[in-house]
């Protein structure tokens, strides 16, 4: 007798697949595998310890452990938080999808096909359930930990005291609060999206979501609740994103400016508000779906969201832009352009600039420079970008020492007066004498440091055209006085050195050599033992082992040269040291040396920057700071690629002897620095602790000035209507002294911009000369004529803890278009085209000599603009002889007059009718006469001065054998004599 089910055939439950049994044997792990695993774990632990512990030792030696521990603690907490934020929702989604799977999945052809797949993945289920969230969590933890600075700024906001023009929020909301909110919202959206995908996959595999040709889409109650909750939260996060994107409009880029435009303000902003509200409605629909089993409800919600985004978020703003803004763009965008102008000038500290008209005279009248005597006396002829090889030949002293490729400009008090100087540090240069090919002892024990500085007058030369040194020799002597000369920390220092020894031990470090400079073996070698606190101790085995692992060098452990007093010096680049102790700063690409308080220090300028200042225009710092004289050794360490707010907030010093780092608060009003001062209260020292000597060598930083001049090239136009037309935009002139690069395809590339110049000069209407940083402007299109001249007071004074009141005062001299003055490019072209000048220069170029044009200086003196360019001569012979540049001539231009002579003083007199009214710094240097003349640029007529004596390069060098003769002396003399005869007969 058989029975049938009362409601027809019922599906029979299918047996679950049995758990896979262990078919791999007894499951025991072999002793060899255990040993190998333990060794791998030990090695990994040692490698990690070598990085973590040595980093702590390094920061502890510098007394900046609070920076390190705060950073590590913040990153650690964020990693944990990010891990939890990313891993837990995904894990719960996968777990819920499995735990809430239907006991009796519906029997369909599709489900039968899935049954085999379920059986295949079931052994992997546990690994996927735990493994996938761990991987995603690790990714989220790492991503969030990298944003530790945003978190710290969020926790320590400071008011700017300024509000944005749209929402009237304090700027601090955009700089400190909004970045983290945007980050968390975007992270939340990603986490929910991944969780929804994981939940869908899990429910589909285990039958919570199914699809059949006959039954259609079926979702179990548990799956519906799960997916509905996730979808509702996700849509709410989308709404939060739309809401906060309204504030992001204030930094939105546009073709003409950055910030909210008319269409942004009147279309996109309300559209984002509507979309945020629509998100709440759609989220409510997903909540309703939880309780009502109708798949059309979430479908309607998703469609509503997509339609709203397309119509309200895209089509409506496009229509406003196309049909309302474009026909009336000039009128409608004016208030928004004005917002951009005002914010940009404020963000780059240009709102208090002194803008003055300057009608430059072009008449070179006799005595015109009498009122500018203090400026002409300081005109720098020694180009720091050119004379490094001369310093190298004359002052390196030994082949294992050398100077940077680009020297620094500073000022020192000499005989009671401030004197512009060119200074370089005599560093150990492993790259120049093959230290890497020597023994380990030579590399890390014996050759450990450089020695002292060499400095020359900026405005003088000797009779041969060499720099006139005011500090020279090893040990050094001269105007800089006595100071600790040993240079253990510099740009070119070796990767690491081991120094220090017990008292009374025989010194091992080579210090310097007395006597002959011909080779390493000549003279008496003087050795030294480092007597300072410059690095972590490696006197114990544990530290030796960890550093041996860090540097992958077993000699640190096995060498007999190490002792209980040994220290290891590493990370010796001053910029790198500042970067490590102040990771919140962007650093200037140029550091410079200064002899202060009996010490040699490196000065590094630090900036606080952001890209979140509302309505401010961004500048690409990588492009802005690069110019024709960018030092290839300069490194923009820790610098943001772009910024729309910038302040020189910190002055940092690094002691060249012991590597100690000091951070001084400089801009006490900067809200970003105030926030970091709360985060790291022990890291920053007040400006009041800056000594008078150090204060006298601080200056206005070059990279900040470059960013400001880049902004001013456009934003000197302060009227929105004029800004819209773009007819008065400027540019920094290309440097005419440096040839344009050649592109890979053979075409000529764009010339790099002219660098700003540090010069001591007296600005028009100023009471006294000041140490200034200056640059010029030409039109962005059209003629190469000057349109503006920008100068900032870089003189800090020598008062302890207080910079001079005028420091940072910026003046923009605007030249009228009705009275054109030649720009640098035109002046250089005139120099090159003038027959007498070009003939003399071409003669010098022939044979084995090379003519090098020095920096083209621009100075507002004599009621006009004076151009000065030193011209150097260098032997082009290779394989023997000396090869370094010598100053031979000076070219001068004022108005339409050109002068060229062996000295600046002579050249000025020639241009200004025989008497410029002032004496240049090289007035009493030259004991020779070389081809010189004054030329009218329009007529080409001029006179040539004939000399009775040989030119400077023919004069014998003083000191006999100890001072090698300048290059190309005889041949240059013969060519110049012939040129004089040819000009006379002409």
KOLRO-188582 format. One record per residue (C-alpha): residue in three letters; x, y, z. Coordinates in steps of 0.25 Angstrom, whole numbers, padded with zeros to 4 digits, always signed. Layout:
<zases>
alaXYZ ...
</zases>
This chain:
<zases>
unk+0000+0000+0000 unk+0006+0013-0004 unk+0003+0027+0001 unk+0004+0041-0007 unk+0006+0054-0001 unk-0006+0062+0001 unk-0001+0074-0006 unk+0006+0067-0017 unk+0020+0063-0018 unk+0029+0069-0008 unk+0044+0072-0010 unk+0052+0063-0002 unk+0064+0068+0006 unk+0077+0066+0000 unk+0088+0061+0009 unk+0099+0071+0012 unk+0113+0067+0007 unk+0121+0061+0018 unk+0133+0068+0024 unk+0145+0065+0017 unk+0153+0055+0025 unk+0168+0057+0026 unk+0174+0048+0015 unk+0188+0054+0017 unk+0193+0044+0027 unk+0195+0046+0042 unk+0196+0061+0042 unk+0209+0062+0049 unk+0219+0073+0046 unk+0233+0068+0044 unk+0244+0074+0052 unk+0251+0079+0040 unk+0239+0087+0036 unk+0238+0093+0051 unk+0253+0096+0050 unk+0252+0103+0037 unk+0239+0111+0041 unk+0246+0115+0054 unk+0258+0120+0047 unk+0250+0128+0037 unk+0242+0134+0048 unk+0255+0138+0056 unk+0261+0144+0043 unk+0248+0152+0041 unk+0248+0157+0055 unk+0262+0161+0054 unk+0260+0169+0042 unk+0248+0176+0047 unk+0255+0179+0060 unk+0267+0184+0053 unk+0258+0195+0046 unk+0249+0198+0058 unk+0259+0198+0069 unk+0270+0205+0061 unk+0260+0216+0057 unk+0256+0218+0072 unk+0271+0219+0075 unk+0273+0229+0064 unk+0261+0238+0069 unk+0265+0236+0083 unk+0279+0241+0081 unk+0273+0253+0074 unk+0263+0255+0086 unk+0251+0254+0077 unk+0245+0241+0082 unk+0232+0248+0085 unk+0230+0250+0070 unk+0233+0236+0067 unk+0225+0230+0078 unk+0213+0239+0075 unk+0214+0235+0060 unk+0215+0220+0063 unk+0204+0221+0073 unk+0195+0228+0063 unk+0198+0219+0052 unk+0196+0207+0060 unk+0183+0211+0065 unk+0178+0215+0051 unk+0183+0202+0046 unk+0175+0194+0056 unk+0163+0203+0053 unk+0164+0202+0038 unk+0166+0187+0040 unk+0153+0186+0048 unk+0146+0195+0039 unk+0149+0187+0027 unk+0150+0173+0032 unk+0138+0172+0042 unk+0127+0176+0032 unk+0132+0167+0021 unk+0134+0155+0031 unk+0120+0157+0037 unk+0114+0158+0023 unk+0121+0145+0019 unk+0117+0138+0032 unk+0103+0143+0032 unk+0101+0138+0018 unk+0106+0124+0022 unk+0099+0123+0036 unk+0086+0128+0030 unk+0086+0119+0018 unk+0073+0112+0015 unk+0072+0098+0021 unk+0065+0093+0009 unk+0069+0101-0003 unk+0059+0101-0015 unk+0061+0090-0025 unk+0064+0096-0039 unk+0073+0092-0050 unk+0081+0104-0047 unk+0082+0100-0032 unk+0086+0086-0036 unk+0097+0092-0044 unk+0102+0100-0032 unk+0102+0088-0023 unk+0114+0083-0029 unk+0121+0096-0028 unk+0116+0097-0013 unk+0123+0083-0011 unk+0136+0088-0017 unk+0137+0101-0009 unk+0132+0096+0004 unk+0146+0091+0009 unk+0151+0105+0005 unk+0139+0112+0012 unk+0146+0114+0026 unk+0159+0120+0019 unk+0151+0129+0010 unk+0142+0134+0021 unk+0154+0138+0030 unk+0165+0140+0020 unk+0157+0150+0011 unk+0154+0159+0022 unk+0168+0159+0027 unk+0174+0163+0014 unk+0164+0174+0012 unk+0165+0178+0026 unk+0181+0179+0025 unk+0179+0187+0012 unk+0169+0197+0020 unk+0178+0197+0032 unk+0190+0201+0024 unk+0182+0211+0015 unk+0177+0218+0028 unk+0190+0218+0035 unk+0196+0226+0024 unk+0186+0237+0027 unk+0191+0239+0041 unk+0194+0254+0039 unk+0179+0256+0035 unk+0175+0250+0048 unk+0184+0258+0056 unk+0180+0271+0050 unk+0165+0267+0051 unk+0168+0265+0066 unk+0175+0279+0068 unk+0168+0289+0059 unk+0171+0304+0060 unk+0163+0315+0055 unk+0168+0323+0043 unk+0160+0335+0046 unk+0155+0335+0032 unk+0142+0330+0026 unk+0139+0325+0012 unk+0129+0333+0004 unk+0119+0322+0001 unk+0116+0315+0013 unk+0123+0325+0023 unk+0130+0314+0030 unk+0144+0317+0036 unk+0155+0312+0027 unk+0159+0302+0038 unk+0147+0294+0035 unk+0153+0291+0021 unk+0167+0289+0025 unk+0166+0281+0038 unk+0152+0275+0038 unk+0147+0272+0024 unk+0159+0264+0019 unk+0156+0253+0029 unk+0141+0253+0027 unk+0143+0251+0012 unk+0153+0240+0015 unk+0144+0233+0025 unk+0132+0234+0016 unk+0139+0229+0004 unk+0145+0217+0012 unk+0131+0214+0018 unk+0125+0214+0004 unk+0136+0204-0001 unk+0134+0195+0011 unk+0119+0194+0010 unk+0121+0192-0005 unk+0130+0180-0003 unk+0121+0175+0008 unk+0109+0175-0001 unk+0117+0168-0012 unk+0121+0158-0002 unk+0107+0156+0004 unk+0101+0154-0010 unk+0112+0144-0014 unk+0110+0136-0001 unk+0095+0136-0002 unk+0095+0132-0016 unk+0104+0120-0013 unk+0097+0115-0001 unk+0083+0118-0007 unk+0078+0130+0000 unk+0077+0137-0013 unk+0073+0129-0025 unk+0069+0131-0039 unk+0061+0121-0048 unk+0055+0122-0061 unk+0042+0117-0056 unk+0042+0123-0042 unk+0049+0136-0045 unk+0057+0143-0034 unk+0055+0138-0020 unk+0061+0144-0007 unk+0060+0137+0006 unk+0055+0146+0018 unk+0069+0145+0025 unk+0076+0149+0012 unk+0066+0160+0009 unk+0068+0166+0023 unk+0083+0165+0022 unk+0084+0171+0008 unk+0074+0182+0011 unk+0081+0187+0024 unk+0094+0187+0016 unk+0088+0194+0004 unk+0081+0204+0013 unk+0094+0208+0020 unk+0102+0209+0007 unk+0092+0218+0001 unk+0092+0227+0013 unk+0107+0228+0012 unk+0105+0232-0003 unk+0096+0243+0002 unk+0107+0247+0012 unk+0117+0247+0001 unk+0107+0256-0007 unk+0105+0265+0005 unk+0120+0268+0008 unk+0123+0269-0007 unk+0116+0282-0006 unk+0128+0287+0002 unk+0138+0281-0008 unk+0133+0290-0019 unk+0141+0301-0012 unk+0154+0295-0017 unk+0148+0290-0030 unk+0157+0293-0043 unk+0152+0301-0054 unk+0159+0305-0067 unk+0161+0320-0062 unk+0161+0318-0047 unk+0159+0309-0035 unk+0147+0309-0026 unk+0132+0309-0028 unk+0128+0315-0041 unk+0114+0321-0044 unk+0109+0307-0049 unk+0115+0300-0037 unk+0108+0310-0027 unk+0095+0310-0034 unk+0093+0296-0040 unk+0103+0286-0035 unk+0102+0291-0020 unk+0087+0290-0020 unk+0088+0277-0028 unk+0097+0271-0017 unk+0087+0275-0007 unk+0075+0268-0014 unk+0083+0256-0016 unk+0086+0255-0002 unk+0072+0256+0002 unk+0068+0246-0009 unk+0078+0236-0003 unk+0070+0237+0010 unk+0058+0233+0002 unk+0064+0222-0005 unk+0070+0216+0008 unk+0056+0216+0014 unk+0051+0208+0002 unk+0062+0198+0005 unk+0057+0197+0019 unk+0043+0195+0014 unk+0048+0184+0006 unk+0053+0177+0018 unk+0038+0175+0023 unk+0032+0174+0009 unk+0036+0163+0000 unk+0035+0170-0013 unk+0048+0172-0021 unk+0042+0183-0029 unk+0044+0192-0016 unk+0059+0192-0017 unk+0059+0193-0032 unk+0051+0205-0031 unk+0060+0211-0021 unk+0073+0208-0029 unk+0066+0213-0041 unk+0062+0226-0034 unk+0076+0228-0029 unk+0082+0226-0043 unk+0072+0235-0050 unk+0074+0246-0039 unk+0089+0245-0041 unk+0088+0246-0057 unk+0077+0257-0057 unk+0080+0265-0045 unk+0094+0263-0043 unk+0099+0263-0058 unk+0089+0268-0068 unk+0084+0280-0060 unk+0097+0286-0057 unk+0101+0284-0071 unk+0089+0291-0076 unk+0092+0303-0067 unk+0107+0303-0072 unk+0103+0302-0087 unk+0091+0311-0088 unk+0092+0321-0076 unk+0107+0323-0073 unk+0114+0322-0086 unk+0106+0333-0093 unk+0109+0342-0081 unk+0121+0336-0075 unk+0129+0349-0073 unk+0118+0355-0064 unk+0113+0343-0057 unk+0127+0338-0053 unk+0132+0351-0048 unk+0129+0350-0033 unk+0134+0336-0033 unk+0147+0340-0040 unk+0148+0351-0029 unk+0147+0341-0018 unk+0158+0333-0025 unk+0167+0345-0026 unk+0165+0349-0011 unk+0167+0335-0006 unk+0179+0332-0014 unk+0186+0345-0010 unk+0183+0342+0005 unk+0187+0328+0004 unk+0201+0331-0002 unk+0203+0343+0008 unk+0202+0353-0003 unk+0190+0362+0002 unk+0200+0372+0008 unk+0209+0373-0004 unk+0214+0388-0007 unk+0211+0390-0022 unk+0217+0403-0027 unk+0218+0408-0042 unk+0232+0410-0047 unk+0235+0418-0059 unk+0249+0414-0062 unk+0258+0424-0069 unk+0266+0419-0081 unk+0276+0431-0081 unk+0290+0427-0076 unk+0294+0441-0071 unk+0308+0443-0064 unk+0307+0442-0049 unk+0293+0435-0050 unk+0298+0424-0040 unk+0303+0433-0029 unk+0291+0431-0020 unk+0292+0416-0022 unk+0307+0415-0018 unk+0303+0405-0007 unk+0297+0396-0017 unk+0307+0396-0028 unk+0318+0393-0017 unk+0311+0380-0014 unk+0307+0375-0028 unk+0311+0361-0028 unk+0320+0356-0039 unk+0324+0343-0034 unk+0313+0333-0039 unk+0311+0322-0029 unk+0305+0313-0040 unk+0319+0314-0048 unk+0330+0316-0039 unk+0329+0303-0031 unk+0340+0297-0040 unk+0349+0308-0036 unk+0347+0306-0021 unk+0349+0291-0024 unk+0363+0294-0030 unk+0367+0305-0020 unk+0361+0300-0007 unk+0358+0285-0007 unk+0372+0283-0002 unk+0371+0268-0004 unk+0364+0260-0015 unk+0355+0253-0005 unk+0349+0266-0001 unk+0340+0275-0010 unk+0329+0285-0011 unk+0315+0285-0015 unk+0312+0287-0030 unk+0305+0300-0027 unk+0310+0309-0016 unk+0302+0317-0006 unk+0300+0332-0005 unk+0300+0338+0009 unk+0305+0351+0016 unk+0315+0353+0027 unk+0320+0365+0035 unk+0334+0368+0030 unk+0341+0380+0036 unk+0328+0386+0041 unk+0320+0384+0028 unk+0311+0374+0023 unk+0317+0367+0011 unk+0311+0358+0001 unk+0319+0345+0001 unk+0319+0332-0007 unk+0321+0320+0002 unk+0323+0305+0001 unk+0326+0294+0010 unk+0338+0285+0009 unk+0331+0272+0010 unk+0336+0258+0009 unk+0332+0253-0006 unk+0332+0238-0007 unk+0327+0240-0021 unk+0339+0247-0025 unk+0351+0239-0021 unk+0345+0225-0021 unk+0344+0222-0007 unk+0334+0210-0010 unk+0347+0203-0016 unk+0355+0204-0003 unk+0355+0195+0009 unk+0343+0195+0019 unk+0352+0201+0029 unk+0355+0213+0019 unk+0340+0215+0016 unk+0335+0214+0030 unk+0346+0216+0040 unk+0357+0226+0034 unk+0350+0235+0024 unk+0338+0240+0033 unk+0337+0255+0031 unk+0340+0267+0023 unk+0347+0280+0028 unk+0342+0294+0029 unk+0338+0304+0018 unk+0343+0313+0007 unk+0337+0327+0005 unk+0339+0338-0005 unk+0335+0352-0007 unk+0323+0353-0016 unk+0327+0366-0022 unk+0342+0364-0024 unk+0352+0356-0032 unk+0367+0355-0032 unk+0376+0360-0043 unk+0375+0346-0050 unk+0360+0346-0049 unk+0359+0336-0038 unk+0350+0338-0026 unk+0356+0347-0015 unk+0355+0338-0003 unk+0352+0343+0011 unk+0352+0329+0017 unk+0361+0318+0013 unk+0371+0307+0016 unk+0371+0295+0025 unk+0370+0297+0036 unk+0363+0310+0032 unk+0367+0324+0034 unk+0360+0337+0030 unk+0348+0346+0033 unk+0339+0335+0039 unk+0348+0333+0051 unk+0349+0320+0059 unk+0339+0310+0059 unk+0337+0295+0059 unk+0341+0291+0045 unk+0339+0276+0045 unk+0328+0273+0036 unk+0322+0259+0039 unk+0308+0263+0034 unk+0305+0268+0020 unk+0299+0266+0007 unk+0310+0256+0002 unk+0314+0249+0015 unk+0316+0234+0014 unk+0304+0225+0017 unk+0310+0222+0030 unk+0323+0224+0039 unk+0327+0218+0052 unk+0334+0228+0061 unk+0338+0230+0075 unk+0348+0223+0084 unk+0351+0222+0099 unk+0360+0234+0105 unk+0374+0232+0102 unk+0372+0223+0090 unk+0380+0225+0077 unk+0372+0233+0067 unk+0367+0226+0055 unk+0360+0236+0047 unk+0367+0244+0037 unk+0366+0259+0040 unk+0375+0267+0030 unk+0388+0267+0024 unk+0399+0278+0027 unk+0409+0282+0016 unk+0409+0277+0002 unk+0396+0276-0006 unk+0401+0269-0017 unk+0397+0255-0013 unk+0391+0247-0001 unk+0405+0243+0004 unk+0411+0257+0004 unk+0412+0265+0018 unk+0408+0260+0032 unk+0395+0253+0033 unk+0387+0258+0045 unk+0377+0248+0052 unk+0365+0251+0061 unk+0355+0244+0070 unk+0340+0249+0069 unk+0337+0256+0082 unk+0322+0258+0081 unk+0309+0251+0082 unk+0305+0249+0068 unk+0299+0235+0067 unk+0294+0223+0074 unk+0304+0214+0082 unk+0309+0202+0075 unk+0318+0198+0087 unk+0309+0186+0090 unk+0307+0173+0083 unk+0292+0174+0081 unk+0293+0188+0075 unk+0304+0183+0066 unk+0296+0172+0061 unk+0284+0180+0058 unk+0292+0190+0051 unk+0299+0179+0043 unk+0285+0174+0039 unk+0281+0188+0035 unk+0293+0191+0027 unk+0295+0177+0022 unk+0309+0178+0026 unk+0315+0167+0036 unk+0327+0176+0038 unk+0320+0184+0048 unk+0319+0171+0057 unk+0333+0165+0054 unk+0342+0177+0053 unk+0352+0180+0064 unk+0351+0195+0061 unk+0338+0196+0069 unk+0339+0198+0084 unk+0330+0202+0096 unk+0330+0217+0092 unk+0327+0214+0077 unk+0315+0222+0071 unk+0309+0220+0057 unk+0306+0232+0049 unk+0296+0230+0038 unk+0284+0238+0031 unk+0294+0249+0030 unk+0288+0258+0019 unk+0282+0270+0027 unk+0269+0270+0019 unk+0267+0256+0022 unk+0269+0258+0037 unk+0259+0269+0037 unk+0249+0261+0030 unk+0250+0250+0040 unk+0248+0259+0052 unk+0238+0268+0045 unk+0229+0259+0036 unk+0218+0269+0036 unk+0227+0279+0028 unk+0230+0281+0014 unk+0244+0285+0012 unk+0251+0295+0003 unk+0260+0289-0008 unk+0271+0298-0004 unk+0279+0297+0009 unk+0290+0306+0012 unk+0302+0306+0022 unk+0305+0317+0032 unk+0316+0319+0042 unk+0309+0324+0055 unk+0312+0323+0070 unk+0326+0316+0067 unk+0318+0305+0060 unk+0316+0301+0045 unk+0301+0299+0043 unk+0292+0295+0031 unk+0279+0304+0031 unk+0267+0297+0025 unk+0254+0304+0023 unk+0241+0297+0026 unk+0227+0300+0021 unk+0213+0296+0025 unk+0204+0294+0013 unk+0190+0289+0009 unk+0182+0287-0004 unk+0169+0290+0004 unk+0169+0305+0005 unk+0155+0310-0001 unk+0156+0317-0014 unk+0171+0318-0014 unk+0179+0314-0027 unk+0188+0302-0026 unk+0202+0302-0031 unk+0210+0290-0035 unk+0222+0292-0026 unk+0231+0282-0034 unk+0230+0290-0046 unk+0230+0304-0039 unk+0243+0302-0031 unk+0251+0297-0043 unk+0258+0307-0051 unk+0271+0308-0059 unk+0280+0307-0047 unk+0273+0296-0039 unk+0284+0289-0032 unk+0284+0274-0037 unk+0288+0271-0023 unk+0276+0278-0017 unk+0265+0269-0012 unk+0250+0274-0010 unk+0249+0265+0002 unk+0235+0262+0008 unk+0229+0273-0001 unk+0215+0272-0006 unk+0214+0272-0021 unk+0204+0284-0020 unk+0198+0294-0011 unk+0188+0305-0010 unk+0193+0310+0003 unk+0208+0312+0008 unk+0215+0318+0020 unk+0230+0318+0023 unk+0226+0313+0037 unk+0239+0307+0042 unk+0254+0310+0042 unk+0262+0297+0044 unk+0277+0296+0047 unk+0286+0283+0046 unk+0299+0284+0053 unk+0310+0279+0043 unk+0318+0274+0054 unk+0309+0265+0063 unk+0296+0265+0054 unk+0287+0271+0065 unk+0274+0277+0059 unk+0267+0289+0065 unk+0253+0293+0060 unk+0250+0308+0062 unk+0236+0313+0061 unk+0236+0324+0051 unk+0222+0328+0046 unk+0215+0328+0060 unk+0202+0332+0053 unk+0200+0320+0044 unk+0189+0311+0049 unk+0194+0299+0043 unk+0207+0300+0051 unk+0199+0303+0063 unk+0192+0290+0061 unk+0205+0282+0060 unk+0211+0289+0072 unk+0199+0283+0080 unk+0202+0270+0074 unk+0217+0270+0077 unk+0219+0280+0088 unk+0233+0277+0091 unk+0238+0277+0076 unk+0238+0292+0073 unk+0246+0303+0080 unk+0241+0317+0081 unk+0247+0327+0071 unk+0251+0335+0084 unk+0263+0325+0086 unk+0269+0328+0072 unk+0283+0334+0075 unk+0286+0348+0069 unk+0297+0341+0060 unk+0288+0331+0055 unk+0277+0341+0053 unk+0287+0349+0044 unk+0288+0338+0034 unk+0274+0334+0033 unk+0267+0338+0020 unk+0254+0338+0012 unk+0253+0324+0006 unk+0255+0323-0009 unk+0244+0312-0011 unk+0234+0321-0004 unk+0238+0333-0013 unk+0237+0324-0025 unk+0223+0320-0022 unk+0219+0334-0019 unk+0225+0340-0032 unk+0218+0329-0040 unk+0205+0333-0033 unk+0207+0348-0035 unk+0210+0346-0050 unk+0195+0344-0051 unk+0189+0350-0038 unk+0196+0363-0039 unk+0183+0366-0046 unk+0173+0368-0035 unk+0161+0372-0043 unk+0152+0361-0047 unk+0148+0367-0060 unk+0162+0369-0065 unk+0166+0355-0059 unk+0155+0349-0068 unk+0161+0355-0081 unk+0175+0350-0077 unk+0182+0361-0085 unk+0191+0366-0074 unk+0197+0353-0070 unk+0212+0351-0068 unk+0222+0340-0067 unk+0236+0338-0061 unk+0246+0341-0072 unk+0253+0329-0078 unk+0268+0329-0074 unk+0275+0334-0086 unk+0289+0330-0081 unk+0285+0315-0081 unk+0282+0308-0095 unk+0269+0302-0097 unk+0269+0287-0095 unk+0267+0277-0107 unk+0255+0268-0107 unk+0257+0253-0110 unk+0251+0256-0124 unk+0262+0266-0127 unk+0253+0278-0125 unk+0257+0290-0116 unk+0250+0289-0102 unk+0245+0300-0093 unk+0256+0309-0086 unk+0256+0308-0071 unk+0252+0320-0064 unk+0262+0330-0058 unk+0265+0328-0044 unk+0262+0338-0033 unk+0275+0345-0028 unk+0280+0348-0014 unk+0286+0362-0014 unk+0289+0373-0005 unk+0283+0386-0011 unk+0276+0398-0008 unk+0262+0399-0014 unk+0256+0412-0019 unk+0251+0420-0007 unk+0258+0411+0003 unk+0266+0417+0014 unk+0278+0407+0013 unk+0282+0395+0006 unk+0276+0382+0010 unk+0279+0367+0007 unk+0268+0365-0004 unk+0263+0353-0012 unk+0258+0358-0026 unk+0252+0354-0039 unk+0246+0360-0051 unk+0234+0358-0060 unk+0231+0359-0075 unk+0218+0358-0083 unk+0212+0344-0084 unk+0211+0346-0099 unk+0218+0356-0108 unk+0230+0365-0106 unk+0242+0361-0097 unk+0241+0374-0089 unk+0240+0376-0074 unk+0226+0377-0068 unk+0229+0376-0053 unk+0241+0374-0043 unk+0238+0367-0030 unk+0247+0368-0018 unk+0245+0363-0004 unk+0253+0368+0008 unk+0262+0356+0013 unk+0270+0363+0024 unk+0266+0358+0037 unk+0276+0366+0046 unk+0284+0361+0057 unk+0274+0363+0069 unk+0273+0351+0078 unk+0259+0344+0075 unk+0254+0356+0067 unk+0255+0357+0052 unk+0256+0371+0046 unk+0242+0379+0045 unk+0244+0380+0030 unk+0247+0365+0028 unk+0238+0359+0018 unk+0233+0373+0013 unk+0230+0370-0002 unk+0230+0381-0013 unk+0225+0379-0027 unk+0230+0390-0037 unk+0220+0391-0049 unk+0226+0396-0061 unk+0217+0403-0071 unk+0215+0398-0085 unk+0217+0412-0090 unk+0231+0412-0086 unk+0237+0399-0090 unk+0250+0393-0084 unk+0257+0382-0090 unk+0255+0368-0083 unk+0266+0359-0079 unk+0265+0351-0092 unk+0266+0363-0101 unk+0278+0369-0093 unk+0285+0356-0095 unk+0282+0356-0110 unk+0287+0370-0110 unk+0300+0366-0103 unk+0302+0354-0113 unk+0298+0362-0125 unk+0307+0375-0123 unk+0319+0374-0132 unk+0330+0378-0123 unk+0325+0369-0112 unk+0322+0357-0120 unk+0336+0358-0127 unk+0343+0358-0114 unk+0335+0347-0108 unk+0337+0339-0121 unk+0352+0340-0121 unk+0352+0336-0106 unk+0343+0324-0110 unk+0353+0319-0121 unk+0365+0310-0118 unk+0364+0303-0105 unk+0356+0313-0097 unk+0341+0313-0094 unk+0333+0326-0090 unk+0323+0324-0080 unk+0312+0334-0077 unk+0309+0337-0063 unk+0296+0340-0056 unk+0289+0352-0063 unk+0286+0362-0051 unk+0275+0372-0051 unk+0276+0384-0042 unk+0266+0396-0040 unk+0277+0407-0039 unk+0279+0421-0045 unk+0264+0423-0048 unk+0264+0411-0057 unk+0268+0396-0058 unk+0283+0392-0059 unk+0287+0379-0065 unk+0300+0373-0060 unk+0306+0360-0066 unk+0320+0354-0062 unk+0327+0346-0073 unk+0336+0335-0069 unk+0347+0328-0077 unk+0350+0313-0076 unk+0360+0304-0082 unk+0353+0293-0091 unk+0366+0284-0091 unk+0365+0271-0085 unk+0375+0261-0080 unk+0384+0271-0072 unk+0384+0285-0068 unk+0374+0292-0059 unk+0360+0294-0063 unk+0352+0304-0055 unk+0345+0317-0059 unk+0352+0331-0057 unk+0344+0344-0057 unk+0350+0352-0069 unk+0340+0362-0073 unk+0327+0369-0069 unk+0316+0373-0078 unk+0306+0384-0074 unk+0293+0389-0080 unk+0285+0402-0076 unk+0275+0407-0086 unk+0281+0406-0099 unk+0295+0406-0095 unk+0305+0394-0094 unk+0318+0394-0087 unk+0328+0383-0085 unk+0341+0383-0078 unk+0350+0375-0069 unk+0343+0381-0057 unk+0329+0385-0053 unk+0334+0399-0049 unk+0340+0401-0063 unk+0328+0396-0070 unk+0319+0405-0062 unk+0327+0417-0065 unk+0327+0414-0080 unk+0312+0413-0080 unk+0310+0426-0071 unk+0318+0435-0079 unk+0331+0433-0073 unk+0326+0434-0058 unk+0315+0426-0053 unk+0316+0433-0040 unk+0318+0421-0031 unk+0329+0410-0029 unk+0327+0396-0031 unk+0333+0385-0022 unk+0344+0382-0032 unk+0349+0396-0034 unk+0362+0394-0028 unk+0365+0379-0033 unk+0369+0379-0047 unk+0383+0383-0050 unk+0381+0380-0065 unk+0373+0385-0077 unk+0366+0377-0086 unk+0356+0380-0098 unk+0345+0389-0093 unk+0336+0398-0099 unk+0323+0406-0098 unk+0313+0403-0109 unk+0300+0409-0113 unk+0290+0397-0116 unk+0283+0405-0127 unk+0294+0410-0135 unk+0305+0399-0131 unk+0315+0410-0130 unk+0325+0410-0118 unk+0339+0411-0114 unk+0349+0401-0110 unk+0359+0403-0098 unk+0373+0398-0101 unk+0382+0394-0090 unk+0397+0393-0089 unk+0398+0381-0079 unk+0394+0367-0082 unk+0380+0363-0078 unk+0377+0356-0065 unk+0378+0342-0069 unk+0393+0344-0073 unk+0397+0349-0060 unk+0406+0339-0052 unk+0399+0332-0040 unk+0404+0336-0027 unk+0411+0325-0018 unk+0419+0319-0029 unk+0417+0304-0030 unk+0406+0304-0020 unk+0396+0311-0028 unk+0395+0306-0043 unk+0394+0315-0054 unk+0380+0319-0059 unk+0375+0312-0072 unk+0378+0317-0086 unk+0386+0328-0081 unk+0396+0330-0093 unk+0386+0327-0105 unk+0375+0336-0099 unk+0385+0347-0098 unk+0390+0346-0112 unk+0375+0346-0117 unk+0372+0358-0109 unk+0384+0366-0114 unk+0380+0362-0129 unk+0366+0367-0126 unk+0371+0380-0121 unk+0379+0382-0133 unk+0367+0379-0142 unk+0358+0388-0135 unk+0368+0399-0135 unk+0370+0398-0150 unk+0355+0398-0152 
</zases>
